[in-house]
């Protein structure tokens, strides 16, 4: 296998982290919405946790995208 082909395969595998981030975001917001509908008075207290979970999950998706770009254009 050529090095160029291996580089593109590695970049594609690194992009799988973005799919995991999308699944994680759906899970976080779905659970928050479910909990907020069950107990609306506690929803405001958990909003900071929601934003923190969103930020961490999105950062991991962006990190996997950055790794894919590094594999494609730098290595």
Rosetta constraint file for C-alpha pairs under 8 A:
AtomPair CA 1 CA 5 HARMONIC 6.77 0.50
AtomPair CA 1 CA 6 HARMONIC 6.95 0.50
AtomPair CA 2 CA 6 HARMONIC 6.46 0.50
AtomPair CA 3 CA 7 HARMONIC 6.12 0.50
AtomPair CA 4 CA 8 HARMONIC 6.52 0.50
AtomPair CA 5 CA 9 HARMONIC 6.25 0.50
AtomPair CA 6 CA 10 HARMONIC 6.09 0.50
AtomPair CA 7 CA 11 HARMONIC 6.23 0.50
AtomPair CA 7 CA 71 HARMONIC 6.25 0.50
AtomPair CA 7 CA 72 HARMONIC 6.21 0.50
AtomPair CA 7 CA 75 HARMONIC 7.92 0.50
AtomPair CA 8 CA 12 HARMONIC 6.17 0.50
AtomPair CA 8 CA 71 HARMONIC 7.68 0.50
AtomPair CA 8 CA 72 HARMONIC 6.38 0.50
AtomPair CA 9 CA 13 HARMONIC 6.26 0.50
AtomPair CA 10 CA 14 HARMONIC 6.13 0.50
AtomPair CA 10 CA 68 HARMONIC 7.47 0.50
AtomPair CA 10 CA 71 HARMONIC 7.11 0.50
AtomPair CA 11 CA 15 HARMONIC 6.36 0.50
AtomPair CA 11 CA 67 HARMONIC 7.44 0.50
AtomPair CA 11 CA 68 HARMONIC 4.32 0.50
AtomPair CA 11 CA 69 HARMONIC 7.09 0.50
AtomPair CA 11 CA 71 HARMONIC 5.74 0.50
AtomPair CA 11 CA 72 HARMONIC 6.26 0.50
AtomPair CA 12 CA 16 HARMONIC 6.99 0.50
AtomPair CA 12 CA 68 HARMONIC 7.00 0.50
AtomPair CA 14 CA 64 HARMONIC 5.78 0.50
AtomPair CA 14 CA 65 HARMONIC 7.11 0.50
AtomPair CA 14 CA 67 HARMONIC 6.59 0.50
AtomPair CA 14 CA 68 HARMONIC 5.37 0.50
AtomPair CA 15 CA 19 HARMONIC 7.28 0.50
AtomPair CA 15 CA 64 HARMONIC 5.96 0.50
AtomPair CA 15 CA 65 HARMONIC 5.89 0.50
AtomPair CA 15 CA 68 HARMONIC 6.19 0.50
AtomPair CA 16 CA 20 HARMONIC 6.55 0.50
AtomPair CA 16 CA 64 HARMONIC 7.77 0.50
AtomPair CA 17 CA 21 HARMONIC 6.23 0.50
AtomPair CA 17 CA 60 HARMONIC 7.41 0.50
AtomPair CA 17 CA 61 HARMONIC 5.80 0.50
AtomPair CA 17 CA 64 HARMONIC 5.42 0.50
AtomPair CA 17 CA 65 HARMONIC 7.72 0.50
AtomPair CA 18 CA 22 HARMONIC 6.29 0.50
AtomPair CA 18 CA 60 HARMONIC 7.70 0.50
AtomPair CA 18 CA 61 HARMONIC 4.45 0.50
AtomPair CA 18 CA 62 HARMONIC 7.22 0.50
AtomPair CA 18 CA 64 HARMONIC 6.33 0.50
AtomPair CA 18 CA 65 HARMONIC 6.84 0.50
AtomPair CA 19 CA 23 HARMONIC 6.30 0.50
AtomPair CA 19 CA 61 HARMONIC 7.75 0.50
AtomPair CA 20 CA 24 HARMONIC 6.04 0.50
AtomPair CA 20 CA 61 HARMONIC 7.48 0.50
AtomPair CA 21 CA 25 HARMONIC 6.11 0.50
AtomPair CA 21 CA 57 HARMONIC 5.63 0.50
AtomPair CA 21 CA 58 HARMONIC 6.20 0.50
AtomPair CA 21 CA 60 HARMONIC 6.71 0.50
AtomPair CA 21 CA 61 HARMONIC 5.11 0.50
AtomPair CA 22 CA 26 HARMONIC 6.30 0.50
AtomPair CA 22 CA 61 HARMONIC 7.82 0.50
AtomPair CA 23 CA 27 HARMONIC 6.20 0.50
AtomPair CA 24 CA 28 HARMONIC 6.11 0.50
AtomPair CA 24 CA 57 HARMONIC 6.62 0.50
AtomPair CA 25 CA 29 HARMONIC 6.14 0.50
AtomPair CA 25 CA 54 HARMONIC 6.38 0.50
AtomPair CA 25 CA 57 HARMONIC 6.66 0.50
AtomPair CA 25 CA 58 HARMONIC 7.66 0.50
AtomPair CA 26 CA 30 HARMONIC 5.80 0.50
AtomPair CA 27 CA 31 HARMONIC 6.05 0.50
AtomPair CA 28 CA 32 HARMONIC 6.21 0.50
AtomPair CA 28 CA 50 HARMONIC 7.16 0.50
AtomPair CA 28 CA 53 HARMONIC 7.12 0.50
AtomPair CA 28 CA 54 HARMONIC 7.40 0.50
AtomPair CA 29 CA 33 HARMONIC 6.03 0.50
AtomPair CA 29 CA 50 HARMONIC 7.41 0.50
AtomPair CA 30 CA 34 HARMONIC 6.11 0.50
AtomPair CA 31 CA 35 HARMONIC 6.09 0.50
AtomPair CA 32 CA 36 HARMONIC 5.97 0.50
AtomPair CA 32 CA 43 HARMONIC 7.86 0.50
AtomPair CA 32 CA 50 HARMONIC 7.13 0.50
AtomPair CA 33 CA 37 HARMONIC 6.14 0.50
AtomPair CA 34 CA 38 HARMONIC 6.37 0.50
AtomPair CA 35 CA 39 HARMONIC 6.07 0.50
AtomPair CA 35 CA 40 HARMONIC 7.75 0.50
AtomPair CA 35 CA 43 HARMONIC 7.24 0.50
AtomPair CA 36 CA 40 HARMONIC 4.84 0.50
AtomPair CA 36 CA 41 HARMONIC 7.82 0.50
AtomPair CA 36 CA 42 HARMONIC 7.04 0.50
AtomPair CA 36 CA 43 HARMONIC 4.90 0.50
AtomPair CA 39 CA 43 HARMONIC 6.76 0.50
AtomPair CA 40 CA 44 HARMONIC 7.83 0.50
AtomPair CA 42 CA 46 HARMONIC 6.69 0.50
AtomPair CA 43 CA 47 HARMONIC 6.40 0.50
AtomPair CA 46 CA 50 HARMONIC 6.37 0.50
AtomPair CA 47 CA 51 HARMONIC 6.35 0.50
AtomPair CA 48 CA 52 HARMONIC 6.20 0.50
AtomPair CA 49 CA 53 HARMONIC 6.08 0.50
AtomPair CA 50 CA 54 HARMONIC 6.14 0.50
AtomPair CA 51 CA 55 HARMONIC 6.13 0.50
AtomPair CA 52 CA 56 HARMONIC 6.23 0.50
AtomPair CA 53 CA 57 HARMONIC 6.04 0.50
AtomPair CA 54 CA 58 HARMONIC 5.97 0.50
AtomPair CA 55 CA 59 HARMONIC 6.00 0.50
AtomPair CA 56 CA 60 HARMONIC 6.37 0.50
AtomPair CA 57 CA 61 HARMONIC 6.52 0.50
AtomPair CA 58 CA 62 HARMONIC 6.24 0.50
AtomPair CA 59 CA 63 HARMONIC 6.01 0.50
AtomPair CA 60 CA 64 HARMONIC 6.26 0.50
AtomPair CA 61 CA 65 HARMONIC 6.36 0.50
AtomPair CA 62 CA 66 HARMONIC 6.15 0.50
AtomPair CA 63 CA 67 HARMONIC 6.23 0.50
AtomPair CA 64 CA 68 HARMONIC 6.27 0.50
AtomPair CA 65 CA 69 HARMONIC 6.29 0.50
AtomPair CA 66 CA 70 HARMONIC 6.12 0.50
AtomPair CA 67 CA 71 HARMONIC 6.15 0.50
AtomPair CA 68 CA 72 HARMONIC 6.24 0.50
AtomPair CA 69 CA 73 HARMONIC 6.02 0.50
AtomPair CA 69 CA 74 HARMONIC 7.75 0.50
AtomPair CA 70 CA 74 HARMONIC 5.09 0.50
AtomPair CA 70 CA 75 HARMONIC 6.57 0.50
AtomPair CA 71 CA 75 HARMONIC 5.31 0.50
